[in-house]
Each structure stands twice: as C-alpha cells, then as structure tokens.
C-alpha cells in the first residue's frame, strides 16, 4: 500500500473527488479525509485499502480515456442517416 499519511491527496479506488488526508492512519488502518463538494467542505473516515494516491487514479483514468479514444477511432460512423 502506498504511503498514505496526513497531507496526502487521495481518491477512492472507485473514483470521486480529490481528498486530503487530515488525520491518520489509526491503528485500524483508517484515515480521516476532507474534500469539497458543491462549495461545501465534507469529512469522512475511510479505510486505507479503499484509497489510492491522487496520481495513481489519474494514471488509471488516463489509461481508460486512451482506450476509449482508440476504440472510437476503430468505429465507423454512418453520417448519411
């Protein structure tokens, strides 16, 4: 697992906004994160195993975007409809 500590920028493995670890990890492997959503500051505890570093998710999302782009290039679109 990546070195997640106070001040680390993380995302949920499933995606979502960038969050800042503001406390932890504790003895149970949980961290307290803070992020903004719609101009409102949100806070919640997450297990370290449910998180990835912000850069790791960005790399994954970039790979997905590239795969989608490549697939679109291979599609033939009938523009005479």
C-alpha positions, -999 to +999 in steps of 0.1 A: +000+000+000+011+035-008+024+057+020-008+075+029-003+100+058-015+134+068-014+158+039-016+131+012-040+137-017-061+106-023-092+093-042-114+064-036-104+034-057-139+037-073-133+073-083-146+106-069-132+139-058-096+145-046-095+143-009-068+154+016-059+131+045-061+153+076-056+126+103-043+090+104-039+063+097-051+050+130-044+015+145-074+001+124-059+014+091-085+043+088-078+079+078-099+110+082-103+128+048-116+162+038-128+174+004-151+200-012-183+192-030-206+220-043-186+245-022-193+226+010-164+210+030-171+173+036-152+150+060-153+112+065-133+082+077-121+057+051-100+026+052-066+030+037-073-001+015-102+018-002-079+047-013-053+053-039-029+082-043-043+110-065-017+104-091-025+067-093-061+073-101-052+100-126-029+075-144-058+049-144-083+074-157-058+085-184-054+048-195-092+045-197-096+077-217-069+065-241-086+031-245-119+048-252-103+071-278-086+042-295-119+023-297-137+053-311-110+055-339-119+020-349-157+027-352-172+036-385-200+061-382-226+063-410-231+100-415-257+096-442-286+088-419 
